[in-house]
Amino acid sequence: MSGYDCVYLDYTPATIYQPSESYCDYGEENGYNCDNCPHRLTQEDLYGIREDMEYDRYIDEVEFGI
């Protein structure tokens, strides 16, 4: 996917055997619509946030044994 994606949209790319799939991770059954999502980031932004979280977990594990 390109452009800005909803942070709650879970996307699985296509393979040879199956088409791509996406669903709203936030819960469409609760009335939330990812098509009108106000929380949008690029994939690069999401990747950077994930890296920061993993680094923080690593520091916690090394310094505090968590």
Backbone hydrogen bonds, N-H to C=O, Kabsch-Sander energy under -0.5 kcal/mol:
donor,donor_aa,acceptor,acceptor_aa,energy
5,D,3,G,-0.5
5,D,41,L,-2.6
7,V,39,H,-2.5
9,L,6,C,-1.7
10,D,8,Y,-0.7
10,D,23,Y,-2.9
11,Y,9,L,-0.6
12,T,21,E,-3.3
15,T,18,Q,-2.8
21,E,12,T,-2.2
23,Y,10,D,-1.9
25,D,8,Y,-4.0
25,D,23,Y,-0.7
27,G,24,C,-0.8
28,E,24,C,-0.6
30,N,27,G,-1.5
31,G,28,E,-1.8
32,Y,27,G,-1.2
34,C,32,Y,-0.6
36,N,33,N,-1.0
37,C,34,C,-1.3
40,R,38,P,-0.9
41,L,5,D,-2.2
43,Q,3,G,-0.5
46,L,42,T,-2.1
47,Y,43,Q,-2.3
48,G,44,E,-2.3
49,I,45,D,-2.4
50,R,46,L,-2.2
51,E,47,Y,-2.2
52,D,48,G,-2.2
53,M,49,I,-2.1
54,E,50,R,-2.3
55,Y,51,E,-2.2
56,D,52,D,-2.3
57,R,53,M,-2.2
58,Y,54,E,-2.0
59,I,55,Y,-2.5
60,D,56,D,-2.3
61,E,57,R,-2.2
62,V,58,Y,-2.5
63,E,59,I,-3.0
64,F,60,D,-2.1
65,G,60,D,-0.5
65,G,61,E,-0.9
66,I,60,D,-1.4
